[in-house]
Amino acid sequence: MEHSTGYLLAVDAVTRHVNSARPDAPVRPDRPRTPRLAPTRLAAAGALRRLADLMEPRPAAAPTCLP
C-alpha cells in the first residue's frame, strides 16, 4: 500500500468518531478556561457591534398621503 500511514490514521480517526456517540464512551472533563482574554473579547464585540450599527441600512420613510 502506498500511503499506509495515512490509511491507518484515517481508520483510527473514524473508529474514534463512530465510537464517541456510544453511551459507554469515555468522558473527558472540560478544561477550565481562564478569563485572560475576556477584556479583549468584550472590546472586539463592542467594536463589531458599533460597526454593524453603522452599516445597517436605515428604515425606509413612510410615504405621506396628500389629502
C-alpha positions as CSV (number, residue, x, y, z in Angstrom):
1,M,0.0,0.0,0.0
2,E,1.4,3.4,-1.0
3,H,0.1,5.5,1.9
4,S,-0.2,3.0,4.7
5,T,0.4,5.6,7.5
6,G,-2.5,7.8,6.2
7,Y,-4.7,4.8,5.9
8,L,-4.0,3.7,9.5
9,L,-4.6,7.2,10.9
10,A,-7.8,7.6,8.9
11,V,-9.1,4.2,10.2
12,D,-8.2,5.2,13.8
13,A,-9.9,8.6,13.5
14,V,-13.1,7.1,12.0
15,T,-13.2,4.4,14.7
16,R,-12.8,7.0,17.5
17,H,-15.5,9.2,15.8
18,V,-18.0,6.4,15.4
19,N,-17.5,5.1,19.0
20,S,-17.7,8.6,20.5
21,A,-21.5,8.6,20.3
22,R,-21.9,5.4,22.3
23,P,-23.4,5.5,25.8
24,D,-20.4,3.9,27.3
25,A,-17.9,6.2,25.6
26,P,-15.2,7.6,27.8
27,V,-15.9,11.2,29.0
28,R,-13.2,13.7,29.3
29,P,-13.8,16.7,31.6
30,D,-13.6,20.1,30.0
31,R,-10.5,22.0,30.7
32,P,-11.1,25.1,32.9
33,R,-11.0,28.3,30.9
34,T,-9.0,31.2,32.1
35,P,-10.7,34.6,31.6
36,R,-7.4,36.2,30.4
37,L,-8.9,37.2,27.0
38,A,-12.3,38.4,28.4
39,P,-11.4,42.2,28.2
40,T,-10.1,41.7,24.6
41,R,-13.2,39.8,23.6
42,L,-15.5,42.4,25.1
43,A,-13.7,45.2,23.3
44,A,-13.8,43.3,20.0
45,A,-17.5,42.6,20.4
46,G,-18.3,46.2,21.2
47,A,-16.3,47.4,18.2
48,L,-18.1,44.9,15.9
49,R,-21.5,45.9,17.2
50,R,-20.7,49.6,16.6
51,L,-19.6,48.8,13.1
52,A,-22.7,46.7,12.5
53,D,-24.9,49.7,13.7
54,L,-23.1,52.0,11.2
55,M,-23.5,49.6,8.3
56,E,-27.2,48.7,8.9
57,P,-29.4,50.4,6.5
58,R,-31.9,53.0,7.8
59,P,-35.6,52.0,7.7
60,A,-37.5,53.5,4.7
61,A,-39.5,56.6,5.4
62,A,-43.3,56.0,5.4
63,P,-44.9,57.6,2.3
64,T,-47.1,60.6,3.0
65,C,-50.6,60.7,1.6
66,L,-51.8,64.0,0.3
67,P,-55.5,64.8,1.1
